[in-house]
């Protein structure tokens, strides 16, 4: 939750917005698994990283009405900012050697915003990218 809180402050102070509605979330899922899944837990991606925050836990409360009811665009901006302004041990994906093109950063952020913190059944009902092979804890 601290990740979300700190990122909300950063996101709120940054006037930069990126249109994420045209992002390729299927590509974002593949990129997330390859570049982020070794560190982060995300049920929809079936990743079990142990270094970074569990993204489902980090976003679950903030999605709820009691946690603020933040929408997908907020989670998108938080995720994009975290990839751009990463604190160690997270790599800086906007700098070599881990640099990813902007469209790939947008795809990853849109994917995470779409699925993180949602129950797998809700992801499937709203067009999430779960393949049905992920089980709930």
GIFENGI-V924497 format. One record per residue. N is the residue number from 0. RES is the residue in one letter. PSI is psi in whole degrees, 0 to 359 (999 if undefined). D_CENTER is the distance of its C-alpha to the mean C-alpha in Angstrom with 2 decimals. Layout:
((N/RES/PSI/D_CENTER) (N/RES/PSI/D_CENTER))
This chain:
((0/X/327/13.53) (1/X/322/14.87) (2/X/312/11.57) (3/X/315/10.75) (4/X/313/14.42) (5/X/319/14.78) (6/X/326/11.91) (7/X/321/13.43) (8/X/313/16.68) (9/X/313/15.62) (10/X/323/13.96) (11/X/334/17.12) (12/X/355/19.37) (13/X/118/18.05) (14/X/354/19.63) (15/X/128/17.68) (16/X/147/15.93) (17/X/138/14.75) (18/X/118/15.32) (19/X/356/12.35) (20/X/336/14.55) (21/X/6/16.07) (22/X/152/13.03) (23/X/96/13.50) (24/X/335/10.77) (25/X/316/13.16) (26/X/321/13.28) (27/X/321/9.51) (28/X/313/9.72) (29/X/316/12.70) (30/X/322/11.40) (31/X/311/8.47) (32/X/314/11.39) (33/X/316/13.68) (34/X/340/12.06) (35/X/334/9.50) (36/X/338/10.80) (37/X/340/13.92) (38/X/329/12.48) (39/X/142/9.60) (40/X/132/10.38) (41/X/111/8.57) (42/X/313/11.51) (43/X/327/10.96) (44/X/356/10.78) (45/X/38/13.62) (46/X/150/12.54) (47/X/42/14.32) (48/X/158/13.74) (49/X/0/15.80) (50/X/309/15.27) (51/X/177/11.97) (52/X/150/10.73) (53/X/114/10.14) (54/X/331/6.68) (55/X/313/8.82) (56/X/320/11.40) (57/X/325/9.62) (58/X/344/8.64) (59/X/307/11.65) (60/X/319/14.34) (61/X/337/13.03) (62/X/332/12.83) (63/X/157/16.45) (64/X/321/19.40) (65/X/337/20.63) (66/X/1/17.42) (67/X/339/17.45) (68/X/35/16.28) (69/X/148/13.58) (70/X/176/12.65) (71/X/324/9.91) (72/X/327/10.99) (73/X/314/10.51) (74/X/325/6.85) (75/X/310/6.70) (76/X/321/9.15) (77/X/311/7.89) (78/X/316/4.96) (79/X/315/7.87) (80/X/321/10.33) (81/X/325/9.13) (82/X/327/9.47) (83/X/325/12.71) (84/X/41/14.12) (85/X/143/13.28) (86/X/140/15.71) (87/X/143/17.38) (88/X/6/16.91) (89/X/134/13.61) (90/X/155/14.85) (91/X/107/15.07) (92/X/358/13.73) (93/X/11/15.96) (94/X/148/19.03) (95/X/152/21.08) (96/X/354/21.17) (97/X/9/17.43) (98/X/132/17.30) (99/X/146/15.38) (100/X/153/16.63) (101/X/318/15.07) (102/X/328/14.64) (103/X/321/12.61) (104/X/317/10.24) (105/X/318/10.10) (106/X/315/9.76) (107/X/312/6.73) (108/X/320/5.01) (109/X/320/6.96) (110/X/309/6.31) (111/X/316/2.87) (112/X/327/4.93) (113/X/326/7.74) (114/X/335/7.68) (115/X/130/6.13) (116/X/1/9.41) (117/X/145/11.59) (118/X/147/14.63) (119/X/320/14.95) (120/X/321/17.99) (121/X/324/16.32) (122/X/315/13.76) (123/X/320/16.90) (124/X/331/18.87) (125/X/16/16.59) (126/X/24/16.13) (127/X/175/13.08) (128/X/14/13.18) (129/X/141/14.52) (130/X/358/17.76) (131/X/1/19.42) (132/X/352/19.74) (133/X/137/17.26) (134/X/151/19.17) (135/X/145/18.45) (136/X/999/19.35))
